[in-house]
Amino acid sequence: MATLKRATVYFDPSLHKALRIKAAATERSLSDLVNSAIRASLAEDAEDLAAFGARAKEPSFTFEDVLKDLKRRGKL
């Protein structure tokens, strides 16, 4: 396992209480819960960035143009 790094993080009291309860209920440490949540958040960001990158060359349309097209095709 890689060497762990220590950081001081300040939680809202109600969030800290919820984390402590979840840690106890799942028999995991607060650090493990926080690391898992951050890892999931960063993975989601990476997926979003990849999706944006894949669609970067697609044409973009204004809202008004989309509305006009939908009305023209009888969808609105």
PyMOL Python script that loads the backbone (N, CA, C, O; Angstrom):
from pymol import cmd

cmd.read_pdbstr("""\
ATOM      1  N   MET A   1       0.842  -1.173   0.000  1.00  0.00           N
ATOM      2  CA  MET A   1       0.000   0.000   0.000  1.00  0.00           C
ATOM      3  C   MET A   1       0.891   1.241   0.000  1.00  0.00           C
ATOM      4  O   MET A   1       1.950   1.264   0.627  1.00  0.00           O
ATOM      5  N   ALA A   2       0.442   2.265  -0.712  1.00  0.00           N
ATOM      6  CA  ALA A   2       1.207   3.513  -0.791  1.00  0.00           C
ATOM      7  C   ALA A   2       1.211   4.206   0.566  1.00  0.00           C
ATOM      8  O   ALA A   2       0.323   3.998   1.393  1.00  0.00           O
ATOM      9  N   THR A   3       2.223   5.027   0.773  1.00  0.00           N
ATOM     10  CA  THR A   3       2.288   5.800   2.000  1.00  0.00           C
ATOM     11  C   THR A   3       1.121   6.771   2.040  1.00  0.00           C
ATOM     12  O   THR A   3       0.882   7.505   1.081  1.00  0.00           O
ATOM     13  N   LEU A   4       0.406   6.776   3.132  1.00  0.00           N
ATOM     14  CA  LEU A   4      -0.744   7.660   3.267  1.00  0.00           C
ATOM     15  C   LEU A   4      -0.284   9.066   3.616  1.00  0.00           C
ATOM     16  O   LEU A   4       0.731   9.250   4.289  1.00  0.00           O
ATOM     17  N   LYS A   5      -1.032  10.048   3.157  1.00  0.00           N
ATOM     18  CA  LYS A   5      -0.747  11.452   3.455  1.00  0.00           C
ATOM     19  C   LYS A   5      -1.812  11.954   4.419  1.00  0.00           C
ATOM     20  O   LYS A   5      -2.984  11.593   4.313  1.00  0.00           O
ATOM     21  N   ARG A   6      -1.397  12.773   5.339  1.00  0.00           N
ATOM     22  CA  ARG A   6      -2.303  13.309   6.344  1.00  0.00           C
ATOM     23  C   ARG A   6      -2.726  14.710   5.950  1.00  0.00           C
ATOM     24  O   ARG A   6      -1.920  15.497   5.454  1.00  0.00           O
ATOM     25  N   ALA A   7      -4.011  15.020   6.176  1.00  0.00           N
ATOM     26  CA  ALA A   7      -4.544  16.357   5.902  1.00  0.00           C
ATOM     27  C   ALA A   7      -5.576  16.689   6.965  1.00  0.00           C
ATOM     28  O   ALA A   7      -6.256  15.805   7.488  1.00  0.00           O
ATOM     29  N   THR A   8      -5.682  17.946   7.271  1.00  0.00           N
ATOM     30  CA  THR A   8      -6.710  18.390   8.207  1.00  0.00           C
ATOM     31  C   THR A   8      -7.904  18.869   7.401  1.00  0.00           C
ATOM     32  O   THR A   8      -7.778  19.731   6.531  1.00  0.00           O
ATOM     33  N   VAL A   9      -9.063  18.300   7.700  1.00  0.00           N
ATOM     34  CA  VAL A   9     -10.299  18.661   7.011  1.00  0.00           C
ATOM     35  C   VAL A   9     -11.320  19.044   8.064  1.00  0.00           C
ATOM     36  O   VAL A   9     -11.466  18.355   9.074  1.00  0.00           O
ATOM     37  N   TYR A  10     -12.023  20.136   7.834  1.00  0.00           N
ATOM     38  CA  TYR A  10     -13.048  20.591   8.766  1.00  0.00           C
ATOM     39  C   TYR A  10     -14.423  20.282   8.187  1.00  0.00           C
ATOM     40  O   TYR A  10     -14.741  20.682   7.067  1.00  0.00           O
ATOM     41  N   PHE A  11     -15.241  19.561   8.966  1.00  0.00           N
ATOM     42  CA  PHE A  11     -16.577  19.175   8.531  1.00  0.00           C
ATOM     43  C   PHE A  11     -17.630  19.983   9.268  1.00  0.00           C
ATOM     44  O   PHE A  11     -17.444  20.378  10.419  1.00  0.00           O
ATOM     45  N   ASP A  12     -18.721  20.214   8.591  1.00  0.00           N
ATOM     46  CA  ASP A  12     -19.910  20.746   9.234  1.00  0.00           C
ATOM     47  C   ASP A  12     -20.295  19.734  10.325  1.00  0.00           C
ATOM     48  O   ASP A  12     -20.226  18.530  10.080  1.00  0.00           O
ATOM     49  N   PRO A  13     -20.696  20.187  11.512  1.00  0.00           N
ATOM     50  CA  PRO A  13     -20.992  19.248  12.605  1.00  0.00           C
ATOM     51  C   PRO A  13     -22.008  18.160  12.247  1.00  0.00           C
ATOM     52  O   PRO A  13     -21.840  17.008  12.645  1.00  0.00           O
ATOM     53  N   SER A  14     -23.052  18.510  11.505  1.00  0.00           N
ATOM     54  CA  SER A  14     -24.053  17.489  11.159  1.00  0.00           C
ATOM     55  C   SER A  14     -23.482  16.480  10.160  1.00  0.00           C
ATOM     56  O   SER A  14     -23.823  15.298  10.215  1.00  0.00           O
ATOM     57  N   LEU A  15     -22.636  16.927   9.270  1.00  0.00           N
ATOM     58  CA  LEU A  15     -21.992  16.019   8.325  1.00  0.00           C
ATOM     59  C   LEU A  15     -21.021  15.092   9.056  1.00  0.00           C
ATOM     60  O   LEU A  15     -20.947  13.899   8.759  1.00  0.00           O
ATOM     61  N   HIS A  16     -20.286  15.646  10.003  1.00  0.00           N
ATOM     62  CA  HIS A  16     -19.347  14.829  10.779  1.00  0.00           C
ATOM     63  C   HIS A  16     -20.096  13.752  11.558  1.00  0.00           C
ATOM     64  O   HIS A  16     -19.655  12.605  11.625  1.00  0.00           O
ATOM     65  N   LYS A  17     -21.228  14.127  12.144  1.00  0.00           N
ATOM     66  CA  LYS A  17     -22.033  13.158  12.901  1.00  0.00           C
ATOM     67  C   LYS A  17     -22.518  12.045  11.973  1.00  0.00           C
ATOM     68  O   LYS A  17     -22.459  10.868  12.328  1.00  0.00           O
ATOM     69  N   ALA A  18     -23.000  12.421  10.777  1.00  0.00           N
ATOM     70  CA  ALA A  18     -23.479  11.426   9.816  1.00  0.00           C
ATOM     71  C   ALA A  18     -22.342  10.499   9.383  1.00  0.00           C
ATOM     72  O   ALA A  18     -22.542   9.293   9.236  1.00  0.00           O
ATOM     73  N   LEU A  19     -21.157  11.060   9.179  1.00  0.00           N
ATOM     74  CA  LEU A  19     -20.003  10.234   8.808  1.00  0.00           C
ATOM     75  C   LEU A  19     -19.641   9.251   9.925  1.00  0.00           C
ATOM     76  O   LEU A  19     -19.367   8.079   9.668  1.00  0.00           O
ATOM     77  N   ARG A  20     -19.645   9.741  11.158  1.00  0.00           N
ATOM     78  CA  ARG A  20     -19.315   8.845  12.283  1.00  0.00           C
ATOM     79  C   ARG A  20     -20.324   7.707  12.400  1.00  0.00           C
ATOM     80  O   ARG A  20     -19.951   6.565  12.667  1.00  0.00           O
ATOM     81  N   ILE A  21     -21.603   8.022  12.199  1.00  0.00           N
ATOM     82  CA  ILE A  21     -22.646   6.995  12.264  1.00  0.00           C
ATOM     83  C   ILE A  21     -22.464   5.980  11.136  1.00  0.00           C
ATOM     84  O   ILE A  21     -22.548   4.772  11.358  1.00  0.00           O
ATOM     85  N   LYS A  22     -22.212   6.482   9.923  1.00  0.00           N
ATOM     86  CA  LYS A  22     -22.007   5.569   8.790  1.00  0.00           C
ATOM     87  C   LYS A  22     -20.758   4.720   8.996  1.00  0.00           C
ATOM     88  O   LYS A  22     -20.761   3.526   8.696  1.00  0.00           O
ATOM     89  N   ALA A  23     -19.706   5.324   9.502  1.00  0.00           N
ATOM     90  CA  ALA A  23     -18.473   4.574   9.760  1.00  0.00           C
ATOM     91  C   ALA A  23     -18.729   3.440  10.745  1.00  0.00           C
ATOM     92  O   ALA A  23     -18.273   2.314  10.545  1.00  0.00           O
ATOM     93  N   ALA A  24     -19.457   3.747  11.799  1.00  0.00           N
ATOM     94  CA  ALA A  24     -19.759   2.714  12.795  1.00  0.00           C
ATOM     95  C   ALA A  24     -20.658   1.623  12.210  1.00  0.00           C
ATOM     96  O   ALA A  24     -20.449   0.437  12.464  1.00  0.00           O
ATOM     97  N   ALA A  25     -21.649   2.027  11.434  1.00  0.00           N
ATOM     98  CA  ALA A  25     -22.591   1.057  10.872  1.00  0.00           C
ATOM     99  C   ALA A  25     -21.937   0.157   9.829  1.00  0.00           C
ATOM    100  O   ALA A  25     -22.326  -1.002   9.678  1.00  0.00           O
ATOM    101  N   THR A  26     -20.958   0.676   9.117  1.00  0.00           N
ATOM    102  CA  THR A  26     -20.318  -0.095   8.050  1.00  0.00           C
ATOM    103  C   THR A  26     -18.972  -0.684   8.472  1.00  0.00           C
ATOM    104  O   THR A  26     -18.313  -1.380   7.700  1.00  0.00           O
ATOM    105  N   GLU A  27     -18.579  -0.389   9.713  1.00  0.00           N
ATOM    106  CA  GLU A  27     -17.289  -0.841  10.239  1.00  0.00           C
ATOM    107  C   GLU A  27     -16.130  -0.399   9.351  1.00  0.00           C
ATOM    108  O   GLU A  27     -15.197  -1.157   9.086  1.00  0.00           O
ATOM    109  N   ARG A  28     -16.220   0.853   8.900  1.00  0.00           N
ATOM    110  CA  ARG A  28     -15.156   1.479   8.105  1.00  0.00           C
ATOM    111  C   ARG A  28     -14.710   2.728   8.837  1.00  0.00           C
ATOM    112  O   ARG A  28     -15.445   3.270   9.661  1.00  0.00           O
ATOM    113  N   SER A  29     -13.510   3.180   8.536  1.00  0.00           N
ATOM    114  CA  SER A  29     -13.012   4.405   9.168  1.00  0.00           C
ATOM    115  C   SER A  29     -13.549   5.626   8.431  1.00  0.00           C
ATOM    116  O   SER A  29     -13.973   5.527   7.280  1.00  0.00           O
ATOM    117  N   LEU A  30     -13.528   6.779   9.101  1.00  0.00           N
ATOM    118  CA  LEU A  30     -13.898   8.029   8.449  1.00  0.00           C
ATOM    119  C   LEU A  30     -12.990   8.275   7.249  1.00  0.00           C
ATOM    120  O   LEU A  30     -13.451   8.693   6.187  1.00  0.00           O
ATOM    121  N   SER A  31     -11.707   8.016   7.424  1.00  0.00           N
ATOM    122  CA  SER A  31     -10.760   8.208   6.321  1.00  0.00           C
ATOM    123  C   SER A  31     -11.138   7.355   5.117  1.00  0.00           C
ATOM    124  O   SER A  31     -11.078   7.826   3.981  1.00  0.00           O
ATOM    125  N   ASP A  32     -11.525   6.111   5.353  1.00  0.00           N
ATOM    126  CA  ASP A  32     -11.908   5.222   4.263  1.00  0.00           C
ATOM    127  C   ASP A  32     -13.149   5.749   3.553  1.00  0.00           C
ATOM    128  O   ASP A  32     -13.208   5.746   2.323  1.00  0.00           O
ATOM    129  N   LEU A  33     -14.138   6.200   4.319  1.00  0.00           N
ATOM    130  CA  LEU A  33     -15.355   6.749   3.721  1.00  0.00           C
ATOM    131  C   LEU A  33     -15.056   7.992   2.892  1.00  0.00           C
ATOM    132  O   LEU A  33     -15.553   8.128   1.774  1.00  0.00           O
ATOM    133  N   VAL A  34     -14.249   8.897   3.431  1.00  0.00           N
ATOM    134  CA  VAL A  34     -13.920  10.135   2.731  1.00  0.00           C
ATOM    135  C   VAL A  34     -13.102   9.823   1.474  1.00  0.00           C
ATOM    136  O   VAL A  34     -13.374  10.380   0.410  1.00  0.00           O
ATOM    137  N   ASN A  35     -12.106   8.941   1.585  1.00  0.00           N
ATOM    138  CA  ASN A  35     -11.313   8.563   0.414  1.00  0.00           C
ATOM    139  C   ASN A  35     -12.190   7.956  -0.682  1.00  0.00           C
ATOM    140  O   ASN A  35     -12.016   8.269  -1.860  1.00  0.00           O
ATOM    141  N   SER A  36     -13.128   7.092  -0.300  1.00  0.00           N
ATOM    142  CA  SER A  36     -14.025   6.466  -1.280  1.00  0.00           C
ATOM    143  C   SER A  36     -14.904   7.505  -1.960  1.00  0.00           C
ATOM    144  O   SER A  36     -15.094   7.463  -3.176  1.00  0.00           O
ATOM    145  N   ALA A  37     -15.440   8.441  -1.177  1.00  0.00           N
ATOM    146  CA  ALA A  37     -16.308   9.476  -1.739  1.00  0.00           C
ATOM    147  C   ALA A  37     -15.537  10.378  -2.700  1.00  0.00           C
ATOM    148  O   ALA A  37     -16.045  10.730  -3.765  1.00  0.00           O
ATOM    149  N   ILE A  38     -14.332  10.748  -2.332  1.00  0.00           N
ATOM    150  CA  ILE A  38     -13.520  11.612  -3.200  1.00  0.00           C
ATOM    151  C   ILE A  38     -13.126  10.863  -4.465  1.00  0.00           C
ATOM    152  O   ILE A  38     -13.158  11.426  -5.559  1.00  0.00           O
ATOM    153  N   ARG A  39     -12.759   9.607  -4.319  1.00  0.00           N
ATOM    154  CA  ARG A  39     -12.389   8.787  -5.480  1.00  0.00           C
ATOM    155  C   ARG A  39     -13.571   8.702  -6.450  1.00  0.00           C
ATOM    156  O   ARG A  39     -13.387   8.845  -7.659  1.00  0.00           O
ATOM    157  N   ALA A  40     -14.776   8.471  -5.936  1.00  0.00           N
ATOM    158  CA  ALA A  40     -15.972   8.376  -6.783  1.00  0.00           C
ATOM    159  C   ALA A  40     -16.259   9.705  -7.469  1.00  0.00           C
ATOM    160  O   ALA A  40     -16.613   9.734  -8.648  1.00  0.00           O
ATOM    161  N   SER A  41     -16.111  10.790  -6.745  1.00  0.00           N
ATOM    162  CA  SER A  41     -16.360  12.116  -7.315  1.00  0.00           C
ATOM    163  C   SER A  41     -15.374  12.429  -8.433  1.00  0.00           C
ATOM    164  O   SER A  41     -15.766  12.934  -9.485  1.00  0.00           O
ATOM    165  N   LEU A  42     -14.107  12.133  -8.213  1.00  0.00           N
ATOM    166  CA  LEU A  42     -13.094  12.386  -9.234  1.00  0.00           C
ATOM    167  C   LEU A  42     -13.303  11.504 -10.461  1.00  0.00           C
ATOM    168  O   LEU A  42     -13.075  11.945 -11.587  1.00  0.00           O
ATOM    169  N   ALA A  43     -13.734  10.265 -10.251  1.00  0.00           N
ATOM    170  CA  ALA A  43     -14.005   9.361 -11.377  1.00  0.00           C
ATOM    171  C   ALA A  43     -15.177   9.893 -12.200  1.00  0.00           C
ATOM    172  O   ALA A  43     -15.155   9.839 -13.430  1.00  0.00           O
ATOM    173  N   GLU A  44     -16.190  10.404 -11.521  1.00  0.00           N
ATOM    174  CA  GLU A  44     -17.339  10.984 -12.223  1.00  0.00           C
ATOM    175  C   GLU A  44     -16.905  12.206 -13.033  1.00  0.00           C
ATOM    176  O   GLU A  44     -17.338  12.384 -14.171  1.00  0.00           O
ATOM    177  N   ASP A  45     -16.054  13.043 -12.449  1.00  0.00           N
ATOM    178  CA  ASP A  45     -15.531  14.203 -13.183  1.00  0.00           C
ATOM    179  C   ASP A  45     -14.762  13.753 -14.421  1.00  0.00           C
ATOM    180  O   ASP A  45     -14.902  14.350 -15.489  1.00  0.00           O
ATOM    181  N   ALA A  46     -13.953  12.709 -14.288  1.00  0.00           N
ATOM    182  CA  ALA A  46     -13.174  12.211 -15.421  1.00  0.00           C
ATOM    183  C   ALA A  46     -14.093  11.687 -16.523  1.00  0.00           C
ATOM    184  O   ALA A  46     -13.823  11.897 -17.705  1.00  0.00           O
ATOM    185  N   GLU A  47     -15.182  11.004 -16.141  1.00  0.00           N
ATOM    186  CA  GLU A  47     -16.148  10.507 -17.128  1.00  0.00           C
ATOM    187  C   GLU A  47     -16.812  11.678 -17.846  1.00  0.00           C
ATOM    188  O   GLU A  47     -16.986  11.643 -19.064  1.00  0.00           O
ATOM    189  N   ASP A  48     -17.186  12.720 -17.089  1.00  0.00           N
ATOM    190  CA  ASP A  48     -17.811  13.895 -17.697  1.00  0.00           C
ATOM    191  C   ASP A  48     -16.863  14.572 -18.674  1.00  0.00           C
ATOM    192  O   ASP A  48     -17.264  14.939 -19.778  1.00  0.00           O
ATOM    193  N   LEU A  49     -15.609  14.739 -18.275  1.00  0.00           N
ATOM    194  CA  LEU A  49     -14.629  15.375 -19.157  1.00  0.00           C
ATOM    195  C   LEU A  49     -14.400  14.555 -20.423  1.00  0.00           C
ATOM    196  O   LEU A  49     -14.240  15.113 -21.509  1.00  0.00           O
ATOM    197  N   ALA A  50     -14.384  13.243 -20.283  1.00  0.00           N
ATOM    198  CA  ALA A  50     -14.210  12.381 -21.455  1.00  0.00           C
ATOM    199  C   ALA A  50     -15.409  12.515 -22.390  1.00  0.00           C
ATOM    200  O   ALA A  50     -15.245  12.561 -23.609  1.00  0.00           O
ATOM    201  N   ALA A  51     -16.609  12.579 -21.826  1.00  0.00           N
ATOM    202  CA  ALA A  51     -17.810  12.737 -22.652  1.00  0.00           C
ATOM    203  C   ALA A  51     -17.801  14.083 -23.363  1.00  0.00           C
ATOM    204  O   ALA A  51     -18.144  14.165 -24.543  1.00  0.00           O
ATOM    205  N   PHE A  52     -17.412  15.133 -22.654  1.00  0.00           N
ATOM    206  CA  PHE A  52     -17.318  16.451 -23.282  1.00  0.00           C
ATOM    207  C   PHE A  52     -16.287  16.429 -24.406  1.00  0.00           C
ATOM    208  O   PHE A  52     -16.521  16.979 -25.482  1.00  0.00           O
ATOM    209  N   GLY A  53     -15.157  15.795 -24.154  1.00  0.00           N
ATOM    210  CA  GLY A  53     -14.102  15.710 -25.167  1.00  0.00           C
ATOM    211  C   GLY A  53     -14.564  14.960 -26.400  1.00  0.00           C
ATOM    212  O   GLY A  53     -14.263  15.359 -27.525  1.00  0.00           O
ATOM    213  N   ALA A  54     -15.293  13.877 -26.194  1.00  0.00           N
ATOM    214  CA  ALA A  54     -15.779  13.066 -27.310  1.00  0.00           C
ATOM    215  C   ALA A  54     -16.793  13.831 -28.159  1.00  0.00           C
ATOM    216  O   ALA A  54     -16.928  13.572 -29.355  1.00  0.00           O
ATOM    217  N   ARG A  55     -17.502  14.768 -27.541  1.00  0.00           N
ATOM    218  CA  ARG A  55     -18.544  15.501 -28.257  1.00  0.00           C
ATOM    219  C   ARG A  55     -18.104  16.907 -28.649  1.00  0.00           C
ATOM    220  O   ARG A  55     -18.921  17.690 -29.135  1.00  0.00           O
ATOM    221  N   ALA A  56     -16.843  17.242 -28.452  1.00  0.00           N
ATOM    222  CA  ALA A  56     -16.355  18.607 -28.678  1.00  0.00           C
ATOM    223  C   ALA A  56     -16.552  19.088 -30.113  1.00  0.00           C
ATOM    224  O   ALA A  56     -16.757  20.280 -30.341  1.00  0.00           O
ATOM    225  N   LYS A  57     -16.493  18.186 -31.069  1.00  0.00           N
ATOM    226  CA  LYS A  57     -16.598  18.596 -32.470  1.00  0.00           C
ATOM    227  C   LYS A  57     -18.023  18.560 -32.999  1.00  0.00           C
ATOM    228  O   LYS A  57     -18.261  18.874 -34.165  1.00  0.00           O
ATOM    229  N   GLU A  58     -18.975  18.181 -32.149  1.00  0.00           N
ATOM    230  CA  GLU A  58     -20.369  18.182 -32.582  1.00  0.00           C
ATOM    231  C   GLU A  58     -20.852  19.631 -32.709  1.00  0.00           C
ATOM    232  O   GLU A  58     -20.400  20.507 -31.972  1.00  0.00           O
ATOM    233  N   PRO A  59     -21.764  19.873 -33.640  1.00  0.00           N
ATOM    234  CA  PRO A  59     -22.276  21.242 -33.768  1.00  0.00           C
ATOM    235  C   PRO A  59     -23.118  21.616 -32.550  1.00  0.00           C
ATOM    236  O   PRO A  59     -23.690  20.751 -31.886  1.00  0.00           O
ATOM    237  N   SER A  60     -23.184  22.890 -32.274  1.00  0.00           N
ATOM    238  CA  SER A  60     -24.022  23.351 -31.176  1.00  0.00           C
ATOM    239  C   SER A  60     -25.143  24.210 -31.742  1.00  0.00           C
ATOM    240  O   SER A  60     -24.989  24.843 -32.787  1.00  0.00           O
ATOM    241  N   PHE A  61     -26.255  24.224 -31.050  1.00  0.00           N
ATOM    242  CA  PHE A  61     -27.430  24.945 -31.497  1.00  0.00           C
ATOM    243  C   PHE A  61     -27.938  25.822 -30.368  1.00  0.00           C
ATOM    244  O   PHE A  61     -27.823  25.467 -29.194  1.00  0.00           O
ATOM    245  N   THR A  62     -28.495  26.956 -30.723  1.00  0.00           N
ATOM    246  CA  THR A  62     -29.096  27.806 -29.703  1.00  0.00           C
ATOM    247  C   THR A  62     -30.432  27.193 -29.294  1.00  0.00           C
ATOM    248  O   THR A  62     -31.016  26.398 -30.030  1.00  0.00           O
ATOM    249  N   PHE A  63     -30.893  27.565 -28.137  1.00  0.00           N
ATOM    250  CA  PHE A  63     -32.184  27.090 -27.645  1.00  0.00           C
ATOM    251  C   PHE A  63     -33.290  27.493 -28.616  1.00  0.00           C
ATOM    252  O   PHE A  63     -34.191  26.707 -28.908  1.00  0.00           O
ATOM    253  N   GLU A  64     -33.211  28.717 -29.107  1.00  0.00           N
ATOM    254  CA  GLU A  64     -34.222  29.221 -30.024  1.00  0.00           C
ATOM    255  C   GLU A  64     -34.267  28.395 -31.314  1.00  0.00           C
ATOM    256  O   GLU A  64     -35.348  28.101 -31.824  1.00  0.00           O
ATOM    257  N   ASP A  65     -33.092  28.020 -31.842  1.00  0.00           N
ATOM    258  CA  ASP A  65     -33.043  27.202 -33.054  1.00  0.00           C
ATOM    259  C   ASP A  65     -33.653  25.824 -32.811  1.00  0.00           C
ATOM    260  O   ASP A  65     -34.347  25.292 -33.677  1.00  0.00           O
ATOM    261  N   VAL A  66     -33.403  25.254 -31.661  1.00  0.00           N
ATOM    262  CA  VAL A  66     -33.976  23.943 -31.336  1.00  0.00           C
ATOM    263  C   VAL A  66     -35.490  24.063 -31.240  1.00  0.00           C
ATOM    264  O   VAL A  66     -36.210  23.206 -31.751  1.00  0.00           O
ATOM    265  N   LEU A  67     -35.981  25.112 -30.594  1.00  0.00           N
ATOM    266  CA  LEU A  67     -37.428  25.333 -30.494  1.00  0.00           C
ATOM    267  C   LEU A  67     -38.063  25.468 -31.870  1.00  0.00           C
ATOM    268  O   LEU A  67     -39.093  24.855 -32.151  1.00  0.00           O
ATOM    269  N   LYS A  68     -37.444  26.273 -32.723  1.00  0.00           N
ATOM    270  CA  LYS A  68     -37.962  26.462 -34.084  1.00  0.00           C
ATOM    271  C   LYS A  68     -38.034  25.126 -34.827  1.00  0.00           C
ATOM    272  O   LYS A  68     -39.026  24.831 -35.495  1.00  0.00           O
ATOM    273  N   ASP A  69     -36.971  24.320 -34.704  1.00  0.00           N
ATOM    274  CA  ASP A  69     -36.939  23.032 -35.371  1.00  0.00           C
ATOM    275  C   ASP A  69     -38.020  22.094 -34.845  1.00  0.00           C
ATOM    276  O   ASP A  69     -38.673  21.406 -35.628  1.00  0.00           O
ATOM    277  N   LEU A  70     -38.213  22.059 -33.546  1.00  0.00           N
ATOM    278  CA  LEU A  70     -39.243  21.208 -32.954  1.00  0.00           C
ATOM    279  C   LEU A  70     -40.634  21.637 -33.414  1.00  0.00           C
ATOM    280  O   LEU A  70     -41.483  20.799 -33.716  1.00  0.00           O
ATOM    281  N   LYS A  71     -40.858  22.950 -33.464  1.00  0.00           N
ATOM    282  CA  LYS A  71     -42.154  23.454 -33.933  1.00  0.00           C
ATOM    283  C   LYS A  71     -42.360  23.128 -35.417  1.00  0.00           C
ATOM    284  O   LYS A  71     -43.454  22.743 -35.829  1.00  0.00           O
ATOM    285  N   ARG A  72     -41.296  23.288 -36.216  1.00  0.00           N
ATOM    286  CA  ARG A  72     -41.375  23.012 -37.650  1.00  0.00           C
ATOM    287  C   ARG A  72     -41.723  21.544 -37.899  1.00  0.00           C
ATOM    288  O   ARG A  72     -42.457  21.226 -38.835  1.00  0.00           O
ATOM    289  N   ARG A  73     -41.197  20.658 -37.064  1.00  0.00           N
ATOM    290  CA  ARG A  73     -41.447  19.216 -37.234  1.00  0.00           C
ATOM    291  C   ARG A  73     -42.692  18.745 -36.506  1.00  0.00           C
ATOM    292  O   ARG A  73     -42.979  17.549 -36.473  1.00  0.00           O
ATOM    293  N   GLY A  74     -43.448  19.693 -35.912  1.00  0.00           N
ATOM    294  CA  GLY A  74     -44.693  19.338 -35.243  1.00  0.00           C
ATOM    295  C   GLY A  74     -44.498  18.628 -33.917  1.00  0.00           C
ATOM    296  O   GLY A  74     -45.409  17.948 -33.444  1.00  0.00           O
ATOM    297  N   LYS A  75     -43.349  18.769 -33.316  1.00  0.00           N
ATOM    298  CA  LYS A  75     -43.081  18.115 -32.028  1.00  0.00           C
ATOM    299  C   LYS A  75     -43.528  18.976 -30.852  1.00  0.00           C
ATOM    300  O   LYS A  75     -43.656  18.489 -29.728  1.00  0.00           O
ATOM    301  N   LEU A  76     -43.764  20.261 -31.120  1.00  0.00           N
ATOM    302  CA  LEU A  76     -44.276  21.171 -30.088  1.00  0.00           C
ATOM    303  C   LEU A  76     -45.550  21.807 -30.549  1.00  0.00           C
ATOM    304  O   LEU A  76     -46.139  22.607 -29.822  1.00  0.00           O
TER     305      LEU A  76
END
""", "prot")
cmd.dss("prot")
cmd.show_as("cartoon", "prot")
cmd.util.cbc("prot")
cmd.orient("prot")
